[in-house]
Amino acid sequence: MALLTAIIVLATLAAMTSGRVPAVLALITALVAAGLIGIATPAQLFAGVSNGGVITIAAMLVIAKGVLATGVVSRVTFRLLAGVKTPVQTLVRLIPPVGLISSLINTTPIVAMLIPATKELQQRSGIPARSVLLPIAHATTLAGSMTLIGTSSNLIIAGMAESDGVKLSMFSFVPIAAPVAVIG
């Protein structure tokens, strides 16, 4: 069974990284294969989907897609980044508001919403999107780790802790995460 599991995991990773198959299709195929082979029961295979954190992340991504469709992110970032000439100037203008927002909204959709804006910035100003997105992703993770809903990992940890009887509040992570975010 361990060998079959390893083969399924490697095949799924290969399918996802190739880009030929949508990631969702590759993952669903892997789950079905694991279920048919008998690696795990359907309840075990879909246990992660019942985690409140996973459901919240999925909902946040849907909200992010809706916000992107409105064009508000492009308009705000266009005004915020007007006149920037270097990646450092871009980061100085983006990190404070993005950090604040990421402590209140899950970080994954924030970074997803900034992808089109940074591509537009690259076309307009010649500032490479990759030189902005990676530092922004790190900044959102650091600032987002301060709250329960700020990062995916906090949501998942809270879901696992709750099953053991540990209740985490919205700001349970602040005493440790705030100094780390400021230093980072």
C-alpha positions in Angstrom: 0.0 0.0 0.0 2.8 2.4 0.8 4.3 2.0 -2.7 0.9 2.6 -4.3 0.4 5.7 -2.2 3.8 7.0 -3.2 3.0 6.4 -6.9 -0.3 8.2 -6.6 1.3 11.2 -4.9 4.2 11.4 -7.4 1.8 11.0 -10.3 -0.5 13.8 -8.9 2.5 16.1 -8.4 3.8 15.4 -11.9 0.3 16.1 -13.4 -0.1 19.3 -11.4 3.4 20.7 -12.2 3.2 19.8 -15.9 0.4 22.3 -16.4 -1.4 19.9 -18.8 -4.0 18.9 -16.3 -5.9 21.3 -14.1 -4.8 20.9 -10.4 -8.4 20.2 -9.3 -8.7 17.4 -11.8 -5.4 15.9 -10.7 -6.3 16.0 -7.1 -9.8 14.5 -7.6 -8.3 11.7 -9.7 -5.8 11.0 -7.0 -8.6 10.8 -4.4 -10.7 8.5 -6.5 -7.8 6.3 -7.2 -6.8 6.1 -3.5 -10.4 5.2 -2.7 -10.8 2.6 -5.4 -7.5 0.9 -4.4 -8.5 0.9 -0.8 -5.7 3.1 0.6 -8.3 4.9 2.7 -12.0 5.1 3.3 -14.0 7.9 1.6 -14.5 9.5 5.0 -10.7 9.6 5.6 -10.0 10.9 2.1 -12.4 13.8 2.4 -11.7 14.6 6.1 -9.6 17.7 5.2 -12.5 19.2 3.3 -14.6 19.2 6.4 -12.1 21.4 8.2 -13.5 24.9 8.7 -10.2 26.4 7.7 -10.2 24.8 4.3 -13.7 25.9 3.7 -12.9 29.5 4.8 -9.9 29.6 2.4 -12.0 28.4 -0.5 -14.7 31.0 0.3 -12.0 33.7 0.5 -10.7 32.8 -2.9 -14.2 33.1 -4.4 -14.5 36.5 -2.8 -11.1 37.5 -4.2 -12.2 36.5 -7.6 -15.3 38.6 -7.3 -13.3 41.6 -6.0 -11.0 41.2 -9.0 -13.9 41.2 -11.4 -15.0 44.6 -10.1 -11.6 46.1 -11.0 -11.3 47.9 -7.7 -7.9 46.3 -6.9 -6.4 47.6 -10.2 -7.8 51.1 -9.6 -6.5 51.3 -6.0 -3.1 49.9 -6.9 -2.8 52.1 -9.9 -3.3 55.2 -7.7 -1.1 53.8 -4.9 1.8 53.0 -7.3 1.6 56.0 -9.5 5.1 57.3 -10.1 7.1 54.4 -8.7 10.3 53.7 -10.5 11.9 50.9 -8.5 10.8 47.7 -6.8 11.9 49.1 -3.4 9.5 52.1 -3.9 6.8 49.7 -4.9 7.3 47.6 -1.8 7.4 50.7 0.5 4.0 51.8 -0.8 2.4 48.3 -0.8 3.6 46.6 2.3 1.9 48.8 5.0 -1.6 48.6 3.5 -1.3 45.0 2.4 0.1 44.0 5.8 -2.9 45.7 7.5 -5.4 44.1 5.2 -3.8 40.7 5.5 -4.2 40.6 9.2 -8.0 40.9 8.6 -8.4 38.9 5.4 -6.8 35.6 4.5 -3.4 36.2 2.8 -4.0 33.9 -0.2 -6.7 36.0 -1.9 -4.7 39.2 -1.2 -1.7 37.9 -3.1 -4.0 36.5 -5.8 -5.7 39.9 -6.2 -2.3 41.6 -6.6 -1.1 39.4 -9.5 -2.9 41.3 -12.2 -1.9 44.7 -10.6 1.8 43.7 -10.6 1.6 42.5 -14.1 0.1 45.8 -15.1 2.9 47.6 -13.2 5.5 45.5 -15.0 4.0 46.6 -18.4 3.6 50.2 -17.4 6.8 50.8 -15.4 9.1 47.9 -16.3 9.3 46.8 -12.7 9.3 42.9 -12.8 6.2 41.4 -11.1 8.4 38.7 -9.5 10.4 41.3 -7.6 7.2 42.6 -6.0 5.1 39.5 -5.6 7.5 37.3 -3.5 8.2 40.0 -0.9 4.5 40.9 -0.8 3.7 37.2 -0.2 6.1 37.1 2.7 4.8 40.4 4.1 1.2 39.1 3.9 2.2 35.9 5.6 4.0 37.7 8.4 1.2 40.2 9.0 -1.5 37.7 8.5 -0.1 35.3 11.1 -1.3 37.8 13.8 -5.0 36.8 13.4 -7.0 33.6 13.2 -8.2 34.3 9.7 -5.0 36.0 8.4 -3.2 32.8 7.2 -4.4 29.5 6.0 -2.1 27.7 8.5 -3.8 29.5 11.4 -7.2 28.5 10.2 -6.1 24.9 9.9 -4.3 24.9 13.2 -7.5 26.3 14.9 -9.6 23.6 13.3 -7.3 20.8 14.5 -7.0 22.4 18.0 -10.7 22.7 18.3 -11.1 19.0 17.8 -8.8 18.6 20.9 -10.9 21.1 22.9 -8.5 24.1 22.5 -10.3 27.3 21.6 -8.3 29.9 19.7 -9.7 33.5 19.4 -9.2 35.9 16.6 -6.1 37.4 18.2 -4.6 34.4 20.0 -1.6 34.6 17.8 -0.8 38.3 18.3 1.7 38.0 21.2 4.1 36.0 19.1 3.2 37.0 15.6 3.2 40.8 16.0 6.9 41.1 16.9 7.9 38.6 14.2 5.9 40.5 11.6 7.5 43.8 12.6 11.0 42.4 12.5 10.3 40.6 9.2 
